[in-house]
Amino acid sequence: MHRRLLTTRWLLLHVLFLVATIATGFFTVWQWDRAHEAGGSFQNLGYALQWPLFGAFTIFLWIRMIRMDMHADTPSAEGVEPSPAQDADNPAPDHRGGRRVNRPLVPPPAPPVDSDEDPDLAAYNRYLAGLDAAEDRSGS
C-alpha cells in the first residue's frame, strides 16, 4: 500500500467513499422492499435499479481518484520534461502538499499572414489588431 493513500486527506476520502457506497446499498434494499409493498410503484422499482448504478459509479470514482493521485508525479505520456526556467517561472504550490504544478507554456504567436497568402485571414488579423489598438487607447 502506498503511504500517500494513508494521509489525513485520503483517509477522509476513503471513509466518504465507503459511506457513500454502503448508503447506496441500503437505498437499493429500501426501494426494492418499498416497490413490493402495497403502496409501491414502478417508480420505486426504477429507483431500486438505479441505486446500484450510483454505487458502481462511486466505486469507479474512488478508483479513478486513486489512480490519478498515484500517477500525478510521473512524467507525461509525451515524455516532455518542464525546463528549469519554466519551473522557476511557476513556483505556485499544488493543493496536494506543496508539489509544483507544471502548467503548459503559452505557444509563440503565429507568423504574420500576407495578403498574398490568404487575403481574408490577413484582413481579419488587421481588424483584430485595430480592435486591440482601440482598446489600448481607451484605457480599458
KEKE-3310 file (N, C-alpha, C; in steps of 0.2 Angstrom, whole numbers, plus 5000, padded with zeros to 4 digits):
npx = (5004:5003:5010:5005:4991:4987:4987:4979:4970:4967:4962:4950:4944:4943:4934:4923:4919:4917:4906:4897:4895:4890:4879:4872:4869:4860:4850:4846:4840:4830:4822:4819:4811:4801:4795:4789:4779:4762:4759:4768:4777:4780:4790:4797:4803:4811:4820:4826:4833:4842:4850:4860:4868:4872:4880:4890:4896:4901:4911:4919:4923:4931:4941:4947:4951:4961:4970:4973:4980:4991:4998:5001:5014:5022:5030:5023:5014:5019:5033:5039:5049:5047:5056:5070:5069:5055:5050:5055:5048:5036:5031:5021:5013:5005:4989:4991:5000:5011:5019:5025:5016:5015:5012:5006:5016:5013:5010:5021:5017:5009:5016:5015:5002:5003:4994:4995:4995:4983:4970:4958:4961:4972:4965:4956:4965:4971:4959:4957:4969:4967:4956:4962:4971:4963:4957:4968:4970:4959:4960:4955)
npy = (4994:5011:5025:5037:5036:5035:5047:5061:5067:5057:5047:5052:5054:5040:5035:5043:5038:5025:5026:5032:5022:5011:5017:5018:5005:5002:5010:5004:4992:4997:5004:4993:4984:4993:4994:4982:4982:4986:4999:5002:5006:5007:5017:5016:5004:5007:5016:5007:5000:5009:5014:5004:5007:5020:5017:5009:5019:5027:5019:5018:5031:5032:5023:5029:5042:5037:5032:5043:5051:5043:5043:5056:5062:5056:5058:5066:5057:5061:5063:5075:5085:5098:5113:5120:5134:5136:5130:5139:5150:5146:5145:5141:5132:5116:5109:5098:5096:5104:5102:5106:5113:5109:5119:5121:5130:5146:5146:5151:5167:5165:5166:5181:5184:5186:5196:5191:5177:5173:5182:5185:5180:5189:5201:5200:5198:5211:5218:5213:5218:5232:5233:5229:5239:5250:5247:5248:5262:5267:5264:5253)
npz = (5000:4996:5004:5002:5001:5014:5020:5030:5022:5012:5020:5025:5013:5009:5019:5016:5003:5006:5015:5006:4996:5004:5008:4996:4994:5005:5001:4990:4994:5002:4993:4985:4993:4996:4983:4983:4992:4997:4994:4984:4969:4951:4950:4962:4960:4949:4955:4964:4955:4950:4961:4963:4952:4955:4966:4960:4951:4961:4966:4955:4953:4965:4963:4951:4956:4965:4956:4948:4958:4961:4949:4948:4949:4939:4923:4909:4896:4884:4886:4889:4898:4910:4908:4917:4918:4916:4927:4937:4934:4938:4952:4960:4973:4973:4977:4984:4994:4992:4980:4964:4951:4934:4922:4906:4893:4885:4868:4855:4846:4830:4814:4804:4792:4775:4763:4751:4753:4761:4759:4766:4779:4782:4782:4792:4803:4803:4807:4820:4826:4825:4833:4845:4847:4848:4860:4868:4867:4873:4886:4893)
capx = (5000:5006:5009:5001:4984:4986:4987:4973:4965:4965:4958:4944:4941:4941:4928:4917:4918:4914:4899:4893:4894:4886:4872:4868:4867:4854:4844:4843:4836:4824:4817:4816:4806:4795:4792:4785:4774:4755:4759:4774:4775:4786:4795:4801:4807:4816:4825:4829:4838:4846:4854:4867:4872:4876:4886:4896:4899:4905:4917:4923:4926:4936:4947:4949:4955:4967:4975:4976:4984:4997:5001:5002:5021:5025:5031:5018:5015:5023:5039:5042:5050:5047:5063:5071:5066:5048:5049:5056:5043:5029:5033:5014:5012:4999:4985:4992:5006:5017:5022:5024:5011:5018:5007:5009:5018:5009:5013:5023:5012:5009:5019:5010:5000:5002:4988:4996:4994:4976:4968:4953:4964:4976:4960:4954:4971:4971:4954:4959:4974:4964:4952:4967:4974:4957:4956:4974:4969:4953:4962:4951)
capy = (5000:5017:5029:5043:5034:5035:5054:5063:5069:5051:5043:5055:5052:5033:5035:5046:5034:5019:5028:5033:5015:5007:5020:5016:4998:5002:5013:4999:4987:5000:5005:4986:4982:4998:4993:4976:4983:4988:5006:5003:5008:5006:5022:5013:4998:5011:5018:5001:4998:5015:5014:5000:5011:5025:5014:5007:5025:5029:5015:5020:5037:5031:5020:5034:5047:5034:5031:5050:5053:5039:5045:5063:5063:5053:5062:5065:5052:5064:5062:5081:5087:5105:5116:5124:5141:5136:5128:5145:5155:5144:5142:5140:5125:5112:5108:5091:5095:5108:5100:5112:5112:5111:5122:5122:5137:5149:5145:5158:5169:5163:5171:5185:5181:5191:5197:5186:5170:5172:5189:5185:5180:5195:5207:5198:5200:5218:5220:5212:5222:5238:5232:5229:5246:5255:5246:5251:5269:5269:5263:5248)
capz = (5000:4996:5010:5000:5002:5021:5023:5033:5016:5009:5025:5025:5006:5010:5023:5012:4998:5009:5017:5000:4993:5009:5008:4990:4995:5009:4997:4985:4998:5004:4987:4982:4998:4995:4977:4983:4997:4994:4991:4980:4962:4946:4952:4967:4956:4945:4960:4966:4949:4949:4966:4962:4947:4959:4970:4955:4949:4967:4966:4949:4955:4970:4960:4947:4960:4967:4950:4946:4963:4961:4943:4947:4949:4933:4918:4904:4891:4878:4888:4889:4905:4910:4908:4924:4918:4916:4934:4941:4932:4940:4959:4964:4975:4971:4983:4986:4998:4990:4974:4959:4946:4928:4918:4899:4891:4880:4862:4852:4841:4823:4809:4801:4786:4770:4759:4745:4755:4762:4760:4771:4786:4783:4783:4799:4808:4803:4810:4827:4828:4826:4840:4851:4847:4850:4867:4872:4868:4878:4893:4896)
cpx = (5004:5005:5005:4993:4982:4987:4980:4968:4962:4961:4951:4940:4939:4934:4922:4915:4914:4907:4895:4891:4889:4879:4868:4865:4860:4848:4842:4839:4830:4819:4815:4811:4800:4792:4787:4780:4767:4755:4765:4772:4781:4792:4799:4806:4812:4822:4829:4834:4843:4852:4861:4871:4876:4881:4892:4899:4903:4912:4922:4927:4932:4942:4951:4953:4961:4972:4977:4981:4991:5001:5003:5009:5025:5025:5025:5019:5019:5031:5043:5042:5050:5055:5064:5068:5059:5046:5050:5051:5036:5030:5027:5014:5005:4995:4986:4998:5012:5021:5021:5020:5015:5013:5010:5011:5013:5013:5015:5017:5014:5013:5014:5008:4999:4996:4989:4994:4986:4973:4963:4956:4968:4971:4958:4959:4971:4965:4955:4964:4971:4960:4957:4970:4969:4956:4962:4973:4964:4955:4959:4955)
cpy = (5006:5022:5035:5042:5034:5042:5055:5064:5062:5047:5046:5053:5044:5032:5037:5041:5027:5020:5028:5026:5011:5010:5018:5009:4998:5005:5008:4994:4991:5001:4998:4984:4987:4996:4987:4977:4985:4994:5007:5004:5006:5011:5019:5007:5002:5013:5012:4999:5003:5015:5010:5004:5016:5023:5012:5013:5028:5025:5016:5026:5037:5028:5025:5039:5044:5034:5038:5052:5049:5041:5052:5065:5061:5058:5061:5060:5054:5064:5069:5083:5095:5108:5119:5131:5141:5134:5135:5150:5153:5141:5141:5133:5122:5111:5102:5091:5099:5107:5105:5109:5114:5113:5122:5129:5139:5148:5151:5160:5166:5168:5175:5183:5187:5191:5192:5179:5169:5179:5190:5185:5186:5201:5206:5200:5207:5221:5219:5216:5229:5238:5233:5236:5251:5253:5249:5259:5271:5268:5257:5242)
cpz = (5000:5002:5009:5002:5010:5024:5026:5027:5013:5014:5025:5018:5006:5014:5020:5007:5001:5012:5011:4997:4998:5009:5002:4991:5000:5005:4992:4988:5000:4999:4984:4987:4997:4989:4978:4989:4993:4991:4986:4973:4957:4947:4957:4964:4952:4949:4962:4961:4948:4955:4965:4957:4950:4963:4965:4953:4955:4967:4961:4950:4960:4967:4955:4951:4963:4962:4948:4951:4962:4955:4942:4946:4943:4928:4913:4899:4885:4880:4889:4896:4905:4911:4915:4924:4919:4924:4938:4940:4936:4947:4963:4966:4973:4978:4987:4990:4996:4984:4969:4954:4939:4923:4911:4897:4886:4874:4859:4847:4834:4819:4806:4794:4781:4766:4753:4747:4757:4764:4765:4778:4787:4785:4790:4804:4808:4807:4818:4830:4829:4832:4846:4852:4850:4858:4871:4873:4873:4885:4897:4897)
residu = (MET:HIS:ARG:ARG:LEU:LEU:THR:THR:ARG:TRP:LEU:LEU:LEU:HIS:VAL:LEU:PHE:LEU:VAL:ALA:THR:ILE:ALA:THR:GLY:PHE:PHE:THR:VAL:TRP:GLN:TRP:ASP:ARG:ALA:HIS:GLU:ALA:GLY:GLY:SER:PHE:GLN:ASN:LEU:GLY:TYR:ALA:LEU:GLN:TRP:PRO:LEU:PHE:GLY:ALA:PHE:THR:ILE:PHE:LEU:TRP:ILE:ARG:MET:ILE:ARG:MET:ASP:MET:HIS:ALA:ASP:THR:PRO:SER:ALA:GLU:GLY:VAL:GLU:PRO:SER:PRO:ALA:GLN:ASP:ALA:ASP:ASN:PRO:ALA:PRO:ASP:HIS:ARG:GLY:GLY:ARG:ARG:VAL:ASN:ARG:PRO:LEU:VAL:PRO:PRO:PRO:ALA:PRO:PRO:VAL:ASP:SER:ASP:GLU:ASP:PRO:ASP:LEU:ALA:ALA:TYR:ASN:ARG:TYR:LEU:ALA:GLY:LEU:ASP:ALA:ALA:GLU:ASP:ARG:SER:GLY:SER)
# end
